Amino acid sequence: MIYDVEFSLDAAAELLRISEVVGSAVLLLQAAEAIRRQLENDPAEKGRFLSEGLYYIDEQHLRAFFLIDAESMLVEITDFRILKSANG
């Protein structure tokens, strides 16, 4: 079963802010799209549980935080963070 994956307004704003900092909107959007695709199928399996229903998933140098509403088959990405590179 496929989950709908939505970005909160705060998450979208943070993604835009991060793209200005890293200077590569294309790579950042590719990572965000890869995260979205992974969360469509089995978000609890693909992510790592933090607490109180909050999960996270990493893709390239991007971490997304998300909530799962299994009853509605909805994943809401609530925030993004940039991860330090292996070299940095």
Buried (B, 14 or more C-beta within 10 A) or exposed (E): EEBEBBBBEEBBEBBEEBBEEEEEEEBBEBBBEBBBEBBBEEBEEBBEEEEEEBBBBBBBBBBBBBBBEEEEEBBBBBBBEBEEEEEE
